[in-house]
């Protein structure tokens, strides 16, 4: 296995993220990063790059949404890909989302190189994980992932139809807590649960992050306890034309579908 492995944190939310206040909140949270990860550049939806610093974050804030009021993305990053954060936003009609199902959830994605070094340093990893969890809670994440990845060819794995996977660490918000009937007395064979009040929980698989770059038996063992019909891959299916019937909770899309 080569060392070109990334540590990724992803957040999916029904909160519309194309607002300057969202960018300000993101800056506030990532300012807690260890200095080695501090971003130095930002980029808008037109891939126009500007300098970035925590002392003067206005260039990034002005990019969200910038001139892209309904669909766009912007990112902050440190050169040489040591760290980057990208925020994606979209809102539109039901007809538009029927043709673009993977874009319904707005998202925040944080990515770090030197993944194996990070996860072998509990102090550093815990800091990055805490920032991710704070963002999950702040933006009412429907679900969120923490995992290692090789950033090979993108595989949507049912994005827009169901959950892609149960990753190394998966955060679930109110709707999935209810759908899975997750409660304070629940135990899962093969995973640990940490609760954040009654409406959110973090499920951590009892497998190493490296072992979970690809799905393994323990992941499927836990998925079967939650309900495999909520996850992609329990049948051999085509993302562009899925044949199986997948389950998703009832989400409130009032901020996304206009």
Buried (B, 14 or more C-beta within 10 A) or exposed (E): EEEEBBBBBBBBBBBBBBBBEBBBBBBEBBEEBEEEBBBBBBBBBEEEEBEBBEEEBBBBBBBBBBEBEEBBBBBBBBEEEBBBBBBBBBBBEEEBBEEEBBBBBBBBBBBBBBBBBBBEBEEBBEBBBEBBBBBBBBBBBBBBBBBBBEEEEEEEBBBBBBBBBBBBBBBBBBBBBBBBEBEEEEEBEBBEBEBBEEBBBBBBBEBEBEBBBEBEEBBBBBBEBBBBBBBBBBEEBEBEEBEBEBEBBEBEBEEBBE
